């Protein structure tokens, strides 16, 4: 028989083994629980960003004439499909190449999507923040947004097929390529340029495309007659308002999901800065439109909300709460000035104010990081360099795509189609069949 001393030693050793096993089990299950929580939040954020496409569709439908409603809804539906398929086939690996083959400017990880096997695609992926598949789907929701922004600016006069071809190239190649410069670890990321959730990478990129399209298309019929600027009212302001609230809801996922984990402090703080910037944008747009237009304009206030959201997107995680309010206030006033200047002074016809909201306020929000960020490495010069780089590249390529389409197949519908409405001319159907049109329609 074992001596009492050895018996005690074995009991103590067994106890140590049990304690160590319990600790390892607790650590393993604790890590897995955090991983599950992170992944669930990222999936919820993905769903919220998806809702933004409904927001864009309803906002644009409300701000254009009723005779173009089906066309707007059709384009927004196709954009999501094109964005998802091209991002799966090559866009994801173009935006996140892993390694760059041409300097830090271009890289490509291969065709299609395929999750690493086992834990590498699950708990070991992205430091336990989410799975490979969640990463793809979340990023894919962002991809189509750029062309959606363009859709509003060219509404009411662009050929459907030409727009869809533009979307294919813009979403499939331009967005992921220039996106790799920052989010894929390219040259702007290495330089220290910062854009948390896409004031530039998503919104300004779409805004530059919108500007290129609006310039080459020209204004809608009857918009500018002589020296007069003729207002062409939207058809459904309740629908436009619903669209803005859908977008605001979606921004909880857009910015909150960009934390890339369910970290309670980081996510909640980001959502606070996001919401306060939106509220400040609304208030500033109210006062600015009341001052400049004598009466408060609902469309301006709605765009003020979006302006605040676009403005805070670049620095939602790195500016103070009160700085977020300032950023939103400036964005709300800026969007009113931009809409009036672009529409009345520059005579660029943008039916929904997409250029003002996404381009102008996207630039402001990106530069604001250099002014308000609590991280001293986020300098104004670095932010300005990023804004300029994306502006030159995106606007030039978008302008080239539209120009080639204009030369090859045309990009504008006939006068008869435009007057009758793109719903009839392009689709042979009406959104509001049986209703009598208003006098301006």
C-alpha positions in Angstrom: 0.0 0.0 0.0 1.1 3.6 -0.6 2.2 5.5 2.4 0.0 8.2 3.8 2.5 10.8 2.5 2.4 9.6 -1.1 -1.4 9.3 -0.9 -1.6 13.0 0.0 0.8 14.0 -2.7 -1.3 12.1 -5.4 -4.5 13.8 -4.1 -2.8 17.2 -4.3 -1.5 16.5 -7.8 -4.9 15.4 -9.0 -6.4 18.5 -7.5 -3.9 20.7 -9.4 -4.7 18.8 -12.7 -8.4 19.3 -12.1 -7.9 23.0 -11.4 -5.7 23.5 -14.5 -8.2 21.6 -16.7 -11.1 23.7 -15.3 -9.1 26.9 -16.0 -8.3 25.8 -19.5 -11.9 24.9 -20.1 -13.1 28.2 -18.7 -10.6 30.1 -20.8 -11.5 28.2 -24.0 -15.3 28.6 -23.4 -14.8 32.2 -22.5 -13.0 32.9 -25.7 -15.6 31.1 -27.7 -18.4 33.0 -26.0 -16.7 36.3 -26.9 -16.3 35.0 -30.5 -19.9 34.1 -30.8 -21.0 37.5 -29.4 -18.7 39.3 -31.8 -20.0 37.4 -34.8 -23.6 37.9 -33.9 -23.1 41.6 -33.6 -21.3 41.7 -37.0 -24.2 39.8 -38.6 -26.7 42.2 -37.1 -24.6 45.1 -38.4 -24.7 43.4 -41.8 -28.5 43.2 -41.7 -28.6 46.9 -40.8 -26.4 48.0 -43.6 -28.5 45.9 -46.0 -31.5 48.0 -44.9 -29.7 51.1 -46.1 -30.3 50.0 -49.7 -34.1 50.1 -48.9 -33.4 53.6 -47.5 -31.6 54.8 -50.6 -34.4 53.4 -52.8 -37.2 55.1 -50.9 -35.3 58.4 -50.5 -34.5 58.6 -54.2 -38.1 57.6 -55.2 -39.5 60.3 -53.0 -37.2 63.0 -54.3 -37.7 62.4 -58.0 -40.8 62.8 -60.2 -43.4 60.0 -59.9 -42.9 59.1 -63.6 -39.4 57.8 -62.8 -40.2 55.8 -59.7 -40.1 52.3 -61.2 -36.8 53.1 -62.8 -35.3 54.3 -59.5 -36.5 51.1 -57.7 -35.3 48.9 -60.5 -31.8 50.4 -60.5 -31.5 50.1 -56.7 -32.5 46.5 -56.8 -30.0 45.7 -59.6 -27.2 47.5 -57.8 -27.4 45.2 -54.8 -27.3 42.1 -57.1 -24.4 43.3 -59.2 -22.5 44.4 -56.1 -22.9 41.1 -54.3 -22.0 38.9 -57.3 -18.9 41.0 -58.5 -17.7 41.2 -54.9 -17.9 37.4 -54.5 -16.3 36.7 -57.9 -13.3 39.0 -57.5 -14.0 42.3 -55.6 -13.4 40.9 -52.1 -10.0 39.6 -53.1 -9.2 42.8 -55.0 -9.9 44.9 -52.0 -8.2 42.6 -49.5 -5.3 41.1 -51.5 -3.1 40.2 -48.5 0.0 41.1 -50.5 0.4 43.8 -53.2 2.0 42.8 -56.4 2.5 46.3 -57.8 4.1 48.4 -55.1 1.4 49.1 -52.5 -1.1 50.1 -55.2 -2.5 46.9 -56.6 -2.9 43.3 -55.4 -5.3 40.4 -56.1 -5.8 37.3 -54.0 -7.5 35.2 -56.7 -11.0 34.5 -58.0 -13.9 33.6 -55.9 -14.3 33.3 -52.2 -13.3 30.4 -50.0 -13.1 30.3 -46.2 -9.8 28.9 -44.6 -10.4 25.4 -43.2 -11.2 24.7 -39.6 -10.5 27.3 -36.9 -8.6 29.5 -39.4 -11.9 30.6 -40.9 -13.7 30.7 -37.6 -12.4 31.7 -34.1 -8.8 32.2 -35.4 -10.0 34.5 -38.2 -9.7 38.3 -37.5 -8.6 37.7 -33.9 -11.9 36.1 -33.0 -14.0 39.1 -34.2 -16.1 37.2 -36.8 -15.9 34.4 -39.3 -14.6 34.7 -42.9 -18.1 34.4 -44.3 -19.4 37.2 -42.0 -16.5 39.4 -43.1 -17.3 38.9 -46.7 -21.0 39.6 -46.4 -20.5 42.7 -44.2 -18.0 44.2 -46.6 -20.2 43.2 -49.6 -23.0 45.3 -48.2 -20.8 48.3 -48.4 -19.7 47.6 -52.0 -22.9 48.5 -53.8 -23.4 51.8 -51.9 -21.2 53.8 -54.3 -23.3 53.1 -57.3 -26.5 53.8 -55.3 -25.2 57.3 -54.6 -24.6 57.8 -58.4 -28.1 56.6 -59.1 -29.8 59.5 -57.4 -27.6 62.2 -59.1 -28.4 60.9 -62.6 -32.0 60.1 -62.0 -34.7 60.9 -64.6 -32.5 60.9 -67.7 -30.0 58.1 -67.9 -30.4 54.9 -70.0 -31.0 51.9 -67.8 -28.5 49.6 -69.6 -25.8 52.2 -69.7 -26.2 52.8 -65.9 -26.0 49.1 -65.2 -22.8 48.7 -67.3 -21.4 51.7 -65.3 -22.4 50.0 -62.1 -20.7 46.7 -63.1 -17.3 48.5 -63.6 -17.6 51.0 -60.8 -18.7 48.6 -58.1 -16.8 45.6 -59.5 -13.4 47.2 -60.1 -13.1 50.8 -59.1 -14.4 50.6 -55.5 -12.5 47.5 -54.4 -9.3 48.7 -56.1 -9.1 52.1 -54.5 -10.5 50.7 -51.3 -7.5 48.5 -51.0 -5.3 51.6 -50.7 -6.6 52.0 -47.1 -8.7 49.1 -45.9 -6.6 46.5 -47.7 -3.4 47.8 -46.2 -2.2 49.7 -49.2 -0.1 52.8 -49.6 -2.6 55.2 -47.9 -2.9 52.9 -44.9 0.8 52.7 -44.6 1.1 56.5 -44.9 -1.3 56.9 -41.9 -4.5 58.1 -43.7 -7.5 57.3 -41.6 -11.1 56.6 -42.6 -13.0 54.6 -40.0 -16.1 53.6 -41.9 -16.0 55.3 -45.2 -16.6 59.0 -45.4 -14.2 58.9 -48.3 -13.8 55.2 -49.2 -17.6 54.8 -49.6 -19.3 58.2 -49.7 -16.8 60.4 -51.5 -16.1 57.6 -54.0 -19.8 57.5 -54.8 -19.9 61.3 -54.8 -17.1 61.6 -57.3 -18.9 59.1 -59.6 -22.1 61.1 -59.2 -20.4 64.3 -60.2 -18.9 62.7 -63.3 -22.3 61.3 -64.4 -24.2 64.5 -63.7 -21.7 66.6 -65.7 -21.7 64.3 -68.8 -25.5 63.8 -68.8 -26.5 67.4 -68.4 -29.6 68.7 -66.6 -33.1 67.3 -66.9 -35.4 68.9 -69.5 -36.7 72.3 -68.3 -34.4 72.5 -65.3 -32.5 75.5 -66.5 -34.3 77.9 -68.9 -32.2 80.9 -69.8 -31.0 82.4 -66.5 -33.8 80.8 -64.6 -33.5 77.8 -62.3 -36.7 75.8 -62.3 -37.5 73.7 -59.3 -38.7 70.2 -60.1 -40.4 69.0 -56.9 -40.1 65.4 -55.7 -43.2 63.2 -55.8 -43.4 61.8 -52.3 -41.9 63.5 -49.3 -43.3 60.9 -46.8 -41.5 58.3 -48.8 -38.3 60.4 -48.7 -38.6 60.8 -45.0 -39.0 57.0 -44.5 -35.9 56.6 -46.6 -33.8 58.9 -44.4 -35.0 57.1 -41.2 -34.1 53.7 -42.8 -30.7 55.1 -43.6 -30.2 56.4 -40.1 -31.1 53.0 -38.7 -28.7 51.4 -41.1 -25.9 53.6 -40.0 -26.0 51.8 -36.6 -24.6 48.9 -38.5 -22.5 51.0 -40.9 -20.5 52.7 -38.2 -21.2 50.3 -35.3 -20.2 47.3 -37.3 -17.0 49.0 -38.4 -15.7 48.5 -34.9 -15.3 44.9 -36.2 -16.2 43.4 -32.8 -18.9 43.6 -30.2 -16.6 45.5 -27.8 -19.2 47.2 -25.5 -17.4 50.5 -25.0 -16.2 51.0 -28.5 -19.5 50.1 -30.2 -21.7 52.1 -27.8 -19.5 55.1 -28.0 -19.4 55.0 -31.8 -23.2 54.9 -31.9 -23.4 57.9 -29.7 -21.1 60.0 -31.8 -23.0 58.8 -34.9 -26.4 59.8 -33.6 -25.4 63.1 -32.2 -23.7 64.1 -35.5 -27.0 63.2 -37.3 -29.1 65.3 -34.9 -26.7 68.2 -35.1 -26.9 68.0 -38.9 -30.7 68.2 -38.8 -30.6 71.3 -36.5 -28.0 73.1 -38.6 -29.8 72.4 -41.9 -33.0 73.7 -40.3 -31.4 77.0 -39.4 -29.4 77.3 -42.6 -32.4 76.6 -44.9 -34.6 79.0 -42.9 -32.1 81.7 -43.2 -31.3 81.3 -46.9 -34.7 80.2 -48.2 -36.9 82.1 -45.7 -38.9 79.0 -44.8 -37.5 75.6 -43.5 -37.2 73.1 -46.3 -37.9 69.4 -45.4 -35.7 68.1 -48.1 -32.8 70.2 -46.8 -33.4 68.9 -43.2 -33.5 65.3 -44.5 -30.2 65.9 -46.3 -28.9 67.6 -43.1 -29.4 64.3 -41.3 -27.5 62.4 -43.9 -24.8 65.1 -44.1 -24.2 64.6 -40.3 -24.0 60.9 -40.7 -21.6 61.0 -43.7 -19.5 63.6 -41.9 -19.0 61.6 -38.7 -18.3 58.3 -40.5 -14.6 58.8 -41.0 -13.9 59.5 -37.3 -16.8 58.1 -35.3 -14.4 56.1 -33.2 -11.6 58.6 -32.7 -13.3 62.0 -32.0 -14.9 63.1 -28.8 -18.6 63.3 -28.3 -18.7 67.0 -28.4 -16.4 67.1 -31.5 -19.0 64.8 -33.2 -21.7 67.5 -32.5 -19.5 70.2 -34.1 -18.8 67.9 -37.1 -22.5 67.4 -37.6 -23.3 71.1 -37.2 -20.8 72.0 -39.9 -22.0 69.2 -42.2 -25.7 70.2 -41.8 -24.9 73.9 -42.7 -22.5 72.8 -45.5 -25.0 70.6 -47.3 -27.5 73.4 -47.6 -24.9 75.8 -49.0 -23.6 73.0 -51.3 -27.1 72.2 -52.7 -27.8 75.8 -53.4 -24.4 76.4 -55.0 -24.4 73.3 -57.1 -28.0 73.7 -58.3 -28.2 77.5 -58.8 -24.6 78.7 -59.3 -22.8 75.8 -61.0 -26.0 74.6 -62.6 -25.2 70.9 -62.1 -28.5 69.0 -61.9 -28.6 66.6 -58.9 -32.2 65.7 -58.2 -31.5 64.2 -54.7 -28.5 66.3 -53.5 -26.2 63.2 -53.6 -23.1 65.3 -54.6 -23.7 67.7 -51.7 -24.4 65.0 -49.1 -21.9 62.3 -50.1 -19.0 64.1 -51.8 -18.9 67.5 -50.1 -19.7 66.2 -46.6 -17.6 63.1 -47.2 -14.6 65.4 -47.8 -15.5 67.5 -44.8 -15.8 64.4 -42.5 -12.5 63.0 -43.7 -10.6 66.3 -43.1 -12.4 66.7 -39.8 -10.5 63.7 -38.5 -7.3 65.7 -38.9 -8.8 68.5 -36.9 -10.7 66.7 -34.1 -9.1 63.2 -33.7 -7.8 62.3 -30.3 -5.0 60.3 -32.0 -2.1 62.7 -32.8 -1.1 60.5 -35.7 -4.2 61.5 -37.6 -2.9 64.7 -39.2 -4.7 67.1 -41.5 -2.0 66.7 -44.2 -2.4 62.9 -44.3 -6.2 63.3 -44.5 -5.9 65.9 -47.3 -3.6 63.6 -49.2 -6.1 60.8 -49.0 -9.0 63.0 -50.1 -7.0 64.2 -53.1 -5.8 60.7 -54.1 -9.3 59.3 -54.1 -10.7 62.4 -55.8 -8.3 62.2 -58.7 -8.5 58.5 -59.2 -12.2 58.0 -58.8 -13.5 61.0 -60.7 -11.1 60.4 -63.6 -12.1 56.7 -64.0 -15.8 57.4 -63.5 -15.6 60.2 -66.1 -13.8 57.8 -68.5 -16.4 55.1 -68.0 -19.3 57.5 -68.6 -17.5 59.0 -71.6 -16.9 55.6 -73.3 -20.5 54.6 -72.7 -21.7 58.0 -74.1 -19.6 57.5 -77.2 -20.4 53.8 -77.7 -24.1 53.4 -76.9 -25.2 56.7 -75.4 -26.1 57.4 -71.8 -29.2 59.7 -72.1 -32.7 58.7 -73.0 -34.6 60.6 -75.7 -36.5 63.7 -75.0 -39.8 61.8 -75.6 -38.9 59.2 -73.1 -37.8 61.7 -70.5 -41.0 63.7 -70.9 -43.2 60.6 -70.7 -41.2 59.2 -67.9 -38.5 56.5 -67.6 -41.1 54.1 -66.1 -42.9 53.9 -69.4 -39.9 54.4 -71.7 -37.6 52.0 -70.0 -39.9 49.5 -68.3 -43.4 49.8 -69.9 -45.1 50.2 -66.5 -46.0 52.8 -63.9 -45.4 52.9 -60.2 -48.7 54.7 -59.5 -51.0 53.3 -62.2 -54.4 55.0 -62.4 -53.3 58.2 -60.6 -53.5 61.6 -62.4 -50.2 63.4 -62.7 -49.5 66.7 -61.1 -49.1 69.7 -63.4 -45.3 69.7 -63.2 -45.1 66.1 -64.2 
